[in-house]
Amino acid sequence: MGVAVEELGPLTIVALRVGLAALALNALIVLLGKRMPRDPVMWKAFFVMGLLNNMIPFSLIAWGQGHITSGLAAILNASTPLFTVVVAHYLTRDEPLTSGRIAGVLIGFAGVAFMLGPDIQAGTSNRSWAQVAVLAGALSYAFAGVFGRRFRTLGCPPMITACGQVTASATVLIPLALMMERFWGPPWPGLETWSALLGLALLSTMLAYIVYFRLLATAGATNLLLVTFLIPVSAILLGTLFLGERLALRHLAGMGLIGVGLAAIDGRPLERIRRRKKRNGTL
């Protein structure tokens, strides 16, 4: 997305992203001999999920990245688990706030804030609103994670859910982009931009959402969205390797805090340490 915003508007990027992903997923559904549901209730759920998981966050983050770097956007997006823990606590019965989850999220968010550091303090007005937009996108992801749990109850397989979500999003975003940004005129985007769009559509959307809904059905919204704590790590590393960006010491320290936070929220690493200490004590 950081590459695409250099030549295209945010709505155009998002519309092409979900549109290409919808084409690929629908083709895959046909090749596998599957069928999309016709139940209006199911399609209503697809549109709501598309709104919360694609239309709102994709558009806000794409607009934000027109004013801030990809690394900063990724760091702000890592606030998703913090929002998800709170949203899931109030809207579900089986994902309550626990001391371990609260501590883990706060530690992880401290790592994000540590990496963010001087960037927020030096921000201009546009940069400040861009950061708010990305945070609002993270909040929308949190609601989407909780809402998406219902597809398991509806008996909808992950691939069908992913296809329905991006198809619903595409039917709204493509006409909107055509009306508001009129992207069909010259100059045409270059090969680098089209490559970025294909990566967004096929890897970051089509493949990602098949995995997303499979994990959501088994791991829960909070555990699923903990992956957003890893996005700043990958964004900073990729920026360093391929874009020549500099990796500062505070980024390494922040990554360490994020790792500790993930371990605290998951709970299993700490439990293994307790068992090992108990076993050594009894021996």
Backbone as a ProteinNet text record, in pm:
[ID]
protein_1_A
[PRIMARY]
MGVAVEELGPLTIVALRVGLAALALNALIVLLGKRMPRDPVMWKAFFVMGLLNNMIPFSLIAWGQGHITSGLAAILNASTPLFTVVVAHYLTRDEPLTSGRIAGVLIGFAGVAFMLGPDIQAGTSNRSWAQVAVLAGALSYAFAGVFGRRFRTLGCPPMITACGQVTASATVLIPLALMMERFWGPPWPGLETWSALLGLALLSTMLAYIVYFRLLATAGATNLLLVTFLIPVSAILLGTLFLGERLALRHLAGMGLIGVGLAAIDGRPLERIRRRKKRNGTL
[TERTIARY]
83.3	0	86.7	199.5	291.3	345.4	359.9	404.2	289.7	169.8	56.3	9.9	20.4	-29.9	51	165.9	246	179	94.2	34.8	-117.6	-179.4	-324.5	-386.6	-514.8	-588.8	-628.6	-662	-692.2	-812.2	-921.4	-1038.9	-1009.5	-931	-893.5	-811.9	-716.8	-634	-720.6	-810.1	-893.4	-990.6	-1049.8	-1143.7	-1075.4	-955.2	-881.8	-836.1	-800	-756.1	-866.9	-984.7	-1093.8	-1153.5	-1152.3	-1206.8	-1126.6	-994.3	-909.1	-915.7	-920.4	-932	-1064.6	-1173.6	-1304.8	-1305.5	-1245	-1236.9	-1161	-1046.7	-965.2	-1037.8	-1102.4	-1171.7	-1294	-1370.6	-1486	-1443.5	-1332.9	-1280.5	-1236.7	-1173.9	-1130.3	-1249.8	-1355.4	-1477.1	-1533.2	-1538.4	-1590.5	-1501.6	-1369.6	-1276.5	-1286.4	-1315.2	-1326.8	-1465.3	-1554.6	-1689	-1778.6	-1746.7	-1828.4	-1925.5	-2021	-2119.4	-2131.3	-2151	-2175.8	-2320.4	-2345.3	-2482.5	-2571.4	-2701.6	-2799	-2887	-2864.6	-2944	-2923.1	-3028.9	-3015.3	-2951.9	-2980.3	-2921.1	-2768.9	-2721.3	-2577.6	-2513.7	-2579.1	-2522	-2526.5	-2626.1	-2628	-2506.2	-2475.3	-2357.3	-2229.9	-2224.9	-2107.8	-2086.5	-2196	-2183.6	-2138.7	-2192	-2149.8	-2001.8	-1962.7	-1822.4	-1732.5	-1777.7	-1700.8	-1683.8	-1788.9	-1781.9	-1678.8	-1683.5	-1596.5	-1453.6	-1437.7	-1307.1	-1234.8	-1307.8	-1246.8	-1270.5	-1396.8	-1428.7	-1376.3	-1409.4	-1367	-1216.4	-1159.9	-1016.8	-925.3	-955.2	-870.2	-865.3	-982.1	-988.8	-917.2	-939.8	-875.7	-724.3	-678.6	-534	-469.1	-537.6	-482.3	-471.2	-574.3	-566.5	-454.5	-444.3	-340.7	-201.1	-181.1	-48	-9.2	-103.9	-67.9	4.6	2.5	63.3	168.5	169.7	268.8	332.3	442.7	514.1	441.7	475.4	415.9	451.1	575.6	617.3	536.8	513.4	435.1	290.6	234.9	98	88.4	189.1	189.3	198	278.2	291.4	158.7	92.4	-37.7	-141.4	-134.4	-228	-211.2	-96	-72.1	-153.7	-228.8	-320.1	-446	-463.7	-584.5	-613.6	-516.1	-547.4	-594.5	-541.7	-585.9	-734.3	-779	-921.5	-1001.3	-945.6	-1019.3	-1048.3	-950.9	-972.2	-1090.8	-1099.5	-1209.1	-1341.7	-1341.6	-1464.5	-1515.3	-1425.9	-1465.7	-1518.7	-1461.9	-1508.4	-1655.5	-1694.4	-1829.8	-1929.6	-1882	-1973.9	-1975	-1889.8	-1890.4	-1894.9	-1920.7	-1926.1	-1804.5	-1729.4	-1620	-1481.4	-1472.6	-1341.9	-1333.1	-1344.3	-1342.8	-1203.7	-1200.5	-1073.3	-1015.1	-888.9	-818.3	-694.1	-638.2	-519.6	-404.6	-391.2	-284	-300.7	-423.7	-448.8	-427.1	-476.4	-458.9	-310.6	-237.4	-93.8	-21.1	-54	12.8	-12.6	-138.1	-171.3	-101.5	-99.2	-34.2	116.9	177.4	321.4	347.4	265.7	282.8	261.3	159	131.5	242.1	303.5	418.3	533.2	549.4	650.9	621.6	494.9	454.5	481.7	442.4	462.5	611.3	691.7	835.8	895.6	848.6	897	847.8	724.7	666.1	745.8	773.7	861.3	850.7	960	967.1	875.6	831	750.6	621.1	554	428.5	455.1	558.8	589	623.7	683.6	724.8	617.8	500.2	398.1	333.7	300	225	76.1	-7.6	-152.1	-201.5	-155	-196	-150.1	-28.7	22.6	-59.1	-101.8	-180.8	-314.2	-383.9	-510.9	-491.4	-380.4	-351.1	-333.4	-267.8	-249.5	-383.6	-469.3	-603.3	-681.3	-667.7	-737.8	-693.9	-563.8	-513.7	-562	-564.2	-615.4	-764.1	-840.7	-982.5	-998.4	-909.2	-910.8	-883.4	-791.5	-761.9	-883.6	-956.5	-1078	-1182.2	-1193.5	-1287.5	-1249	-1119.4	-1073.3	-1116.2	-1112.2	-1151.1	-1297.8	-1384.6	-1526.1	-1547	-1470.3	-1482.6	-1444.8	-1339.6	-1298.6	-1406.4	-1475.3	-1583.9	-1706.1	-1743	-1859.5	-1839.1	-1716.4	-1689.7	-1705.1	-1712.3	-1731.4	-1861.7	-1961.7	-2092.4	-2091.7	-1991.2	-1990	-1970.6	-1904	-1892.9	-2029.6	-2105.9	-2241.5	-2331.3	-2312.3	-2391.8	-2348.4	-2240.3	-2192.5	-2127.3	-2068.3	-2008.3	-1858.2	-1807.1	-1664.7	-1578.2	-1452.9	-1365.5	-1349.9	-1334.2	-1314.7	-1439	-1556.9	-1681.8	-1700	-1665.4	-1677.3	-1584	-1459.5	-1363.5	-1412.7	-1464.7	-1515	-1635.5	-1728.4	-1847.1	-1813.2	-1717.9	-1680	-1620.4	-1521.8	-1456.6	-1547.6	-1636.4	-1732.1	-1828.5	-1878.9	-1968	-1896.4	-1771.6	-1694.5	-1672.2	-1641.7	-1614.1	-1736.4	-1856	-1977.2	-2005.7	-1954.3	-1972.7	-1857.2	-1732.9	-1615.7	-1584.5	-1607.9	-1575.5	-1659.4	-1793.5	-1870.6	-1830.8	-1799.6	-1760.5	-1630.6	-1533.2	-1405.9	-1424	-1509.7	-1535.1	-1597	-1684.6	-1751.2	-1661	-1578.6	-1506.9	-1365	-1298.2	-1157.5	-1130.3	-1221.4	-1207.4	-1064.8	-1027.5	-888.6	-855.1	-949.6	-926.2	-843.8	-823.1	-748	-598.3	-518.8	-373.3	-331	-210.7	-111.6	-145	-116.7	-145.9	-38.7	-78.2	21.7	121.2	242.9	349.3	343.5	438.6	444.6	462.6	540.2	562.9	432.3	348.9	220.4	127.3	121	35.1	82.8	214.1	267	226.2	231.6	190.4	42.7	-40.4	-184.4	-212.8	-141.7	-160.7	-118.1	-9.4	32.2	-72.2	-127	-232.6	-354.7	-393	-515.4	-500.3	-390.2	-377.6	-315.9	-219.9	-153.8	-215.8	-227.4	-272.7	-423.7	-498.2	-644.2	-700.8	-683.2	-740.8	-686.2	-555.3	-495	-508.9	-486.7	-489.4	-626.2	-734.9	-866.7	-914	-862.6	-891.4	-833.3	-708.1	-643.7	-713.6	-749.7	-813.5	-939.2	-1030.2	-1156.9	-1139.5	-1039.4	-1012.2	-964.3	-875.7	-824.6	-930.1	-1013.4	-1116	-1211.1	-1240.7	-1333.1	-1273.9	-1140.6	-1077.6	-1006.5	-956.2	-872.2	-940.9	-1051.2	-1117.6	-1062	-1140.5	-1104.9	-977.4	-963.5	-846.7	-718.1	-716	-596.1	-562.9	-665.7	-642.7	-575.6	-626	-578.5	-449.8	-397.1	-265.1	-158.3	-187.5	-89.5	-55.7	-146.7	-118	-2.3	33.5	152.2	280	271.8	388.8	404.6	298.4	304.4	414.5	430.3	540.7	676.7	693	820.9	851	755.5	777.8	789.6	708.6	714	850.5	903.2	1033.4	1145	1138.5	1240.7	1236.5	1116.8	1104	1150.3	1115.7	1160.8	1312.2	1374	1519.5	1584.5	1528.2	1589.2	1567	1446.6	1411.5	1398.2	1376.3	1356.6	1469.5	1569.5	1683	1653.1	1543.8	1511.5	1602.7	1621.7	1714.5	1641.9	1698.7	1643.1	1712.6	1639	1697.4	1693.7	1770.7	1777.9	1641.6	1564.5	1432.8	1337.5	1358.6	1274.9	1303.2	1430.4	1466.3	1410.7	1420.3	1365.4	1214.7	1148.5	1003.9	962.7	1039.3	1010.8	1019.2	1118.8	1132.8	1012.2	962.7	844.8	721.5	710.3	598.4	601.5	719.5	732.2	690.3	730.9	691	539	481.5	336.9	260.7	305.6	241.5	247.6	361.7	376.9	283	266.8	179.4	33.2	-8.3	-147.8	-176.8	-85	-104.1	-105.2	-15.5	-15.1	62.6	72.1	135	284.5	361.7	504.8	527.6	448.4	463	422.5	319.3	274.5	381.8	449.7	558.2	671.6	702.2	808.8	770.8	642.9	597.4	607.5	565.3	570.3	713.5	804.1	943.1	1003.5	972.2	1022.4	965.7	835.5	772.3	834.6	861.8	921.4	1059.7	1137.5	1274.6	1272	1171.9	1162.4	1130.1	1043.2	1005.8	1116.2	1200.4	1310.9	1421.1
-120.5	0	125.4	118.8	231.8	264.3	162.8	185.1	241	185.5	222.9	366.4	417.3	552.5	660.8	624	721.5	761.9	673.5	701.3	696.1	637.3	619.9	675.8	713.7	759.6	645.1	673.2	566.6	481.2	542.4	463.7	375	425.2	345.2	223.3	244.6	133.4	27.5	71.1	-23.1	-94.5	-20.6	-81.6	-187.5	-155.3	-253.2	-371.3	-343.1	-450.7	-552.7	-506.6	-601.4	-655.5	-573.4	-620	-734.4	-720.7	-828.1	-951.5	-930.3	-1043.5	-1115.9	-1039.2	-1100.7	-1183.8	-1132	-1208.6	-1339.4	-1331.9	-1451.3	-1552.5	-1506.6	-1598.5	-1661.5	-1583.8	-1640.5	-1743.6	-1717.2	-1814.8	-1942.3	-1926.4	-2043.2	-2124.3	-2055.8	-2124.9	-2210.5	-2155.5	-2228.7	-2348.2	-2327.1	-2435.6	-2551.6	-2519.9	-2623.6	-2687.6	-2641.4	-2698.7	-2659	-2546.1	-2498.1	-2392.4	-2354.9	-2252.6	-2150.2	-2027.2	-1922	-1931.5	-1901.3	-1908.2	-1800.3	-1826.4	-1729	-1674.3	-1719.6	-1677.8	-1528.4	-1446.8	-1302.9	-1272.8	-1357	-1337.3	-1348.6	-1446	-1465.6	-1347.2	-1298.9	-1187.1	-1056.8	-1042.2	-926.5	-930.4	-1050.5	-1066.3	-1038.7	-1080.6	-1052.6	-902.1	-827.7	-683.4	-613.3	-656.7	-596.2	-627.1	-751.9	-789.8	-714.1	-698.9	-622.8	-478.3	-420.3	-282	-267.1	-358.2	-347.6	-393.4	-489.7	-552.7	-507.3	-443.7	-398.5	-250.4	-213.6	-79.2	30	21.2	125.2	121.7	7.4	11.6	28.4	-41	-27.7	117.6	183.4	320.8	417.4	403	491.8	474.9	350	326.1	371.7	348.3	394.1	546	614.9	761.6	805.1	738.7	773	756.7	653.1	628.6	728.7	811.5	921.7	1032.6	1028.5	1134.8	1083.6	953.9	896.8	775.5	728.8	616	485	385	252.1	193.7	216.9	165	224.7	355.3	421.6	373.2	356.2	304.4	164.9	82.1	-53.5	-52.3	38.4	48.5	89.3	188.1	230.5	119.4	43.3	-66.6	-175.6	-178.9	-278.8	-254	-144.2	-120.9	-206.4	-279	-360	-455.2	-532.9	-622.9	-549.8	-430	-352.6	-322.7	-277.4	-252.4	-382.7	-489.6	-616.1	-675.6	-669.6	-723.4	-654.4	-523.5	-448.7	-477.8	-474.1	-500	-641.8	-740	-878.8	-898.3	-826.2	-838.1	-797.3	-690.6	-638.9	-704.6	-759.4	-812.9	-964.6	-1032.7	-1178.8	-1228.8	-1357.6	-1418.2	-1504.2	-1543.5	-1637.6	-1576.6	-1444.4	-1379.6	-1264	-1294.3	-1186.1	-1129.5	-1008.8	-948.9	-1026.4	-1062.2	-1125.6	-1042.3	-1064.7	-987.1	-1013.4	-1139.5	-1172.4	-1102.1	-1100	-1034	-883.4	-826.3	-681.8	-646.2	-721.7	-694.9	-714	-821.8	-849.6	-743.3	-700	-596.2	-465.7	-431.2	-306.8	-311.2	-426.2	-439.8	-428	-497.7	-490.5	-351.3	-283.6	-147.9	-52.4	-81.3	-1.4	-16.4	-138	-159.3	-81.4	-79	-1.4	147.4	196.2	337	371.1	277.9	301.4	315.1	230.8	241.7	369.5	408.4	528.5	653.3	663	764.9	903.1	951.6	1089.8	1117.3	1012.5	1034.3	1109	1073.2	1139.7	1283.5	1302.2	1435.8	1534	1484.6	1572.9	1583.6	1525.3	1519.2	1654.2	1675.5	1794	1766.2	1864.1	1847	1731.6	1727.2	1618.2	1483.7	1480.2	1355.8	1314.1	1408.4	1375.4	1313.9	1375.3	1319.8	1184.7	1170.1	1041.6	932.5	966.8	868.7	833.2	933.7	907.2	815.9	837.8	754.8	609.5	586.3	448.8	384	459.5	406.6	372.5	456.3	426.9	299.7	278.4	154.1	33.9	48.1	-59.7	-92.2	10.9	-11	-85.8	-51.8	-121.4	-268.5	-296.8	-436.2	-513.1	-445.9	-510.6	-551.9	-461.1	-495.8	-606.8	-604	-707.7	-844.9	-849.6	-976.5	-1038.3	-954.5	-1003.9	-1042.1	-957.1	-985.9	-1112.7	-1134.7	-1247.9	-1383.3	-1388.3	-1516.8	-1584.4	-1506.9	-1564.7	-1654.6	-1643.1	-1725.5	-1873.1	-1900.7	-2040.2	-2093.1	-2012.6	-2051.6	-2070.3	-1986.3	-1996.9	-2113.3	-2181	-2295	-2256.6	-2138.6	-2089.3	-2118.7	-2197.3	-2230.3	-2105	-2107.9	-1990.2	-1935	-2021.6	-1972.2	-1901.2	-1955.4	-1892.4	-1758.7	-1753.9	-1629.1	-1522.8	-1561.9	-1467	-1414.4	-1503.1	-1463.1	-1370.5	-1404.4	-1322	-1183.7	-1177.1	-1048.6	-955.3	-1003.3	-915	-885.4	-979.4	-953.1	-842.4	-849.6	-745	-609.9	-610.5	-486.4	-427.7	-515	-468.2	-403.2	-457.7	-400.7	-259.5	-225	-90.1	1.2	-48.8	36.1	71	-19.9	8.7	124.8	125.1	242.6	370.6	358	475.1	535.5	449.5	498.1	560.8	501.8	557.1	696.5	716.4	845.1	952	914.1	1012.9	1041.7	943.7	965.1	962.5	907.6	909.3	872.3	751.5	709.5	656.6	655.7	589.8	673.3	799.9	884	874.9	923.4	925.3	1026.9	1013.2	909.8	775.3	667.7	535.3	492.8	418.7	371.2	276	275.8	193.1	49.3	-29.7	-172.8	-195.6	-110.7	-126.1	-113.1	-17.1	3.1	-114.4	-162.6	-277.8	-402.6	-418.1	-531.8	-521.9	-399.3	-378.7	-410.6	-369.3	-396.2	-546.3	-618	-763.3	-830.7	-781.4	-836	-811.7	-689.2	-656.5	-745.6	-767.9	-841.9	-992.1	-1050.9	-1196.4	-1249.3	-1176.3	-1223.2	-1162.9	-1028.9	-960.3	-960.7	-1006.1	-1007.3	-1147.1	-1202.6	-1333.3	-1442	-1463.6	-1567.9	-1534.9	-1408.2	-1368.9	-1393.6	-1365.9	-1380.8	-1525.5	-1610.6	-1753.9	-1804	-1763.7	-1800.5	-1732.4	-1606.3	-1525.5	-1594.1	-1633.4	-1690.1	-1831.9	-1902.8	-2035.4	-2021.9	-1926.9	-1905.7	-1845.1	-1755.7	-1692.4	-1795.4	-1900.6	-2004.2	-2090.3	-2094.6	-2183.6	-2111.5	-1991.1	-1923	-1807.9	-1755.8	-1641.5	-1510.2	-1403.2	-1273.6	-1216.5	-1224.3	-1164.2	-1233	-1366.8	-1440.4	-1419.1	-1417	-1395.9	-1261.4	-1155.3	-1021.4	-983.8	-1075.5	-1051.4	-1042.7	-1097.6	-1094	-950.2	-857	-717.9	-660.2	-723	-680.3	-711.2	-807.9	-845.1	-760.2	-687.6	-608.7	-502.8	-427.2	-329.1	-394.7	-513.4	-582.6	-613.7	-674.7	-709.5	-584.7	-482.3	-359.7	-291.6	-286.4	-222.4	-304.1	-436.8	-521.7	-514.7	-519.2	-510.3	-374	-269.8	-136.4	-124.5	-190.5	-188.2	-265.6	-383.2	-469.9	-421.1	-369	-339.6	-191.1	-108.6	33.7	119.5	55.5	130.3	210.8	177.2	249	202.8	290.6	263.6	203.4	98.7	32.2	85.2	163.9	225.9	130.3	163.9	81.9	72.8	182.9	181	83.4	59	-38.5	-179.2	-210.1	-342.2	-359.4	-252.7	-259.5	-277.4	-206.7	-221.2	-360.9	-420.3	-557.5	-653.7	-630.6	-715.8	-705.5	-584.4	-565.2	-630.5	-621.5	-684.3	-835.1	-894.6	-1038.1	-1076.9	-997.9	-1024.7	-1012	-910.1	-892.4	-1009	-1056.2	-1171.6	-1294.1	-1315.8	-1429.7	-1419	-1297.1	-1278.6	-1301.1	-1254.5	-1272.9	-1417.9	-1484	-1625.4	-1711.1	-1682.3	-1750.7	-1880.6	-1950.1	-2081.7	-2079	-1984.1	-1980.9	-1961.3	-1871.1	-1848.5	-1972.2	-2042.2	-2163.5	-2271.9	-2282.8	-2381	-2348.5	-2219	-2179.2	-2216.9	-2191.9	-2226.8	-2378	-2456.3	-2602.3	-2651.6	-2590	-2630.9	-2599.6	-2481.2	-2444.1	-2536.7	-2569.4	-2657.9	-2797	-2845.6	-2977	-2978.9	-2874	-2868.7	-2858.3	-2789.3	-2776.4	-2908.7	-2988.7	-3116.8	-3218.3	-3203.7	-3299.2	-3268
0	0	0	68.6	70.6	-67.8	-153	-290.3	-373.8	-357.9	-442.6	-420.2	-296.1	-268.8	-339.4	-393.8	-466.7	-597.7	-653.9	-784.5	-787.4	-685.1	-686.8	-559.2	-569.2	-453.1	-362.8	-237.4	-141.1	-179.1	-226.9	-264.9	-384.6	-478.4	-594.7	-553.4	-464.2	-414.9	-348.8	-261.8	-187.3	-281	-375.5	-468.8	-554.9	-605.9	-686.7	-601.3	-477.8	-388.1	-366.1	-325.3	-297.8	-427.2	-534.9	-661.2	-719.7	-723.4	-774.6	-685.1	-553.5	-461.1	-480.1	-503.7	-525.1	-653	-760.3	-885.2	-863.6	-796.4	-774	-685.7	-579.8	-489.5	-555.2	-630.7	-699.4	-804	-873.4	-969.2	-898.9	-781.9	-705	-656.4	-613.6	-569.6	-682.8	-803.2	-919.6	-952.4	-952	-984.4	-885	-760.7	-656.8	-653.5	-740.8	-746.3	-631.2	-567.8	-456.7	-505.7	-420.9	-455.2	-344.4	-386	-288.5	-240.6	-112.2	-59.5	-120.5	-120.6	-170.5	-58.5	62.6	177.7	204.5	205.9	232.7	367.9	466.8	599.7	592.3	516.1	501.8	429.9	325.5	250.8	330.9	415.9	506	598	647.2	732.9	653.9	527.5	443.4	427.6	405.7	386.2	514.8	629.1	756.2	781.6	756.5	775.4	678.6	555.1	458.1	499.1	557.8	604.8	715.5	813.9	930.7	903.3	812.3	793.3	666.9	573.9	448.3	423.1	405	357.6	450.6	578.7	672.7	698.2	743.5	777.3	656.6	545.3	427.7	381.1	375.8	326.7	419.9	550.4	646.8	646.5	640.8	644.2	514.2	400.8	272.1	269.7	320.2	325.8	420.1	534.6	630.9	574.3	492.4	438.7	330.8	291.2	203.5	277.2	411.4	492.2	589.9	616.2	707.7	641.8	696.1	638	664.6	586.7	604.9	741.4	784.6	914.3	1028	1022.3	1125.8	1123.5	1003.4	992.6	1052.5	1026.9	1082.2	1233.8	1286.6	1432	1495.6	1436.6	1489.4	1476.8	1371	1350.8	1455.9	1519.6	1623.1	1749.1	1753.3	1865.8	1855.5	1745.3	1725.6	1842.1	1891.9	2003.4	2128.3	2153.4	2269.2	2258.6	2140.2	2118.2	2124.2	2068.1	2058.2	2194.7	2284.3	2418.8	2485.6	2471.2	2533	2462.9	2328.7	2253	2280.1	2277.8	2301.5	2442.6	2538.1	2676.2	2689	2619.7	2632.4	2536.1	2425.8	2325.1	2316.1	2393.4	2394.3	2538	2551.1	2684	2715.1	2611.8	2633.1	2613.3	2599.7	2588.2	2687.3	2818.7	2918.4	2938.9	2993	3031.6	3148.9	3139.6	3249.2	3280.2	3396.1	3433.8	3337.4	3293.5	3200.3	3066.6	3015.5	2887.4	2896.4	3004.6	3021.3	3029.1	3111	3126.2	2993.7	2923.2	2796.1	2692.2	2680.9	2582.8	2617.7	2745.1	2786	2761.1	2787.4	2761.1	2610.5	2531.6	2387.2	2332.5	2385.4	2339.5	2383.7	2498.2	2541.2	2441.4	2389.5	2287.1	2160.6	2121.2	2004.3	2027.4	2144.4	2177.4	2182.5	2230.9	2239.6	2100	2006.5	1868.8	1802.4	1836.7	1776.8	1815	1945.2	2000.7	1939.5	1883.8	1833.6	1714.9	1643.2	1522.9	1552.4	1662.5	1695.4	1740.8	1821.2	1873.3	1761.9	1654.8	1545.7	1437	1459.2	1356.2	1326.9	1198.6	1157.5	1173.5	1138.9	1150.5	1064.7	937.7	849.6	903.8	954.2	1011.7	1133	1213.6	1332	1293.2	1195.5	1150.9	1082.5	1012.3	948.1	1053	1162.5	1269.6	1334.6	1352.6	1407.2	1312.8	1182	1084.1	1093.4	1106.6	1117.4	1246.9	1355.9	1481.8	1471.4	1400.1	1378.4	1295.8	1200.5	1124	1212.6	1307.1	1401.1	1486.6	1529.1	1607.1	1524.4	1396.2	1309	1294.5	1283.8	1279.1	1404.2	1519.2	1644.5	1641.7	1597.1	1586.1	1483.3	1374.3	1271.7	1327.3	1408	1465.9	1552.5	1627.9	1713.7	1630.1	1534	1450.2	1367.2	1319.6	1231.6	1296.5	1427.8	1495.5	1455.7	1412.8	1383	1259.6	1174	1052.8	1085	1194.8	1237	1279	1351.4	1391.7	1270.6	1168.5	1046.7	958.5	996	918.3	787.1	779.8	656.5	656.9	560.8	556.5	537.6	585	575.4	434.4	333.7	198.1	145.7	177.4	134.9	205.8	334	409.9	353.6	325	268.4	134.3	50.4	-81	-67.8	19.8	38.8	90.1	181.4	239.8	134.7	57.3	-39.2	-158.2	-192.6	-300.2	-260	-138.5	-88.1	-83.8	-39.6	-33.3	-172.1	-268.2	-403.7	-467.8	-442.1	-502.4	-452.1	-336.3	-281.6	-320.6	-308.7	-324.3	-469.7	-562.3	-702.2	-755.5	-740.5	-785.8	-711.8	-581.9	-504	-555.9	-586.3	-639	-776.7	-860.3	-993.6	-986	-888.4	-874.2	-813.7	-717.1	-637.2	-685.7	-746.1	-781.1	-931.9	-1011.2	-1158.3	-1199.8	-1164.6	-1180.8	-1320	-1412.2	-1539.9	-1638.4	-1609.4	-1702.1	-1680.9	-1779.3	-1763.7	-1658.7	-1601.4	-1632.7	-1567.1	-1640.8	-1588.7	-1488.6	-1387.1	-1290.5	-1355	-1301.3	-1357.1	-1309.1	-1357.5	-1325.5	-1175.5	-1111.3	-966.8	-889.4	-928.7	-860.8	-885.4	-1010.3	-1039.7	-965.2	-952.4	-876.2	-729.6	-676.2	-536.7	-518.8	-614.5	-607.4	-613.6	-700.1	-708.9	-578.6	-519.8	-390.4	-282.7	-280.1	-183.9	-203.7	-330	-359	-333.5	-385	-381.8	-252.8	-197.3	-75.2	50	51.7	173.1	189.6	88.5	99.2	75.7	-45.4	-75.8	17.5	14.3	97.4	245.8	280.6	421.4	484.6	411.4	471.7	476.3	388.9	403.2	535.5	561.4	688.3	805.7	788	893	945.9	857.5	903.2	956.4	908.3	964.6	1109.7	1133.5	1269	1360.9	1306.3	1388.1	1446.6	1368.6	1413.8	1524.8	1534.6	1632.1	1745.7	1719.7	1819.1	1889.5	1835.5	1895.9	1844.2	1863	1805.7	1865.8	1998.2	2063	2019.7	2025	1985.7	1839	1754.1	1611	1584.6	1646.1	1614.3	1686.4	1767.7	1826.6	1719.1	1600.6	1492	1453.1	1481.4	1443.6	1525	1637.9	1710.9	1632.2	1539.3	1460.9	1335	1298.1	1174.7	1179.2	1288.9	1290.6	1274.4	1332.3	1321.9	1175.5	1105.8	965.5	879	908.8	828.2	840	960.9	981.2	915.9	930.8	870.2	718.1	660.3	514.5	464.3	538.8	500.3	502.9	599.8	609.9	495.4	463.6	363.6	221.1	192.2	53.5	20.9	121.6	95	150.8	210.8	263.1	387.7	457.8	580.9	694	789.4	898.9	1018.6	1073.3	1191.2	1315.7	1395.5	1514.2	1633.4	1735.8	1856.5	1924.3	1921.6	1986.1	1917.3	1787	1717.5	1769.8	1791.8	1846.1	1986.7	2068.3	2203.8	2200.2	2110.1	2097.2	2055.9	1963.9	1922.2	2040.1	2126.3	2244.9	2336.8	2359	2442.9	2379.6	2249.5	2180.7	2201.6	2193.3	2216.7	2357.2	2455.7	2595	2610.4	2547	2554.5	2493.9	2378.7	2316	2406	2469.1	2558.9	2678.4	2732.2	2848.3	2812.1	2694.1	2653.6	2622.9	2553.3	2521.1	2647.3	2740.2	2868.7	2872.3	2759.4	2760.4	2789.7	2734.2	2770.6	2919.9	2981.8	3125.5	3204.9	3156.3	3224.5	3218.3	3104	3092.3	3187.8	3203.1	3295.8	3438.6	3476.3	3612.1	3635.4	3536.6	3551.3	3564.6	3486.5	3493	3629.7	3682.5	3814.8	3922.6	3908.1	4005.2	4000.9	3877.9	3862.7	3921.5	3895.8	3950.6	4102.5	4154	4299.3	4368	4302.7	4363.3	4351.7	4244.5	4231.3	4334
[MASK]
+++++++++++++++++++++++++++++++++++++++++++++++++++++++++++++++++++++++++++++++++++++++++++++++++++++++++++++++++++++++++++++++++++++++++++++++++++++++++++++++++++++++++++++++++++++++++++++++++++++++++++++++++++++++++++++++++++++++++++++++++++++++++++++++++++++++++++++++++++++++++++

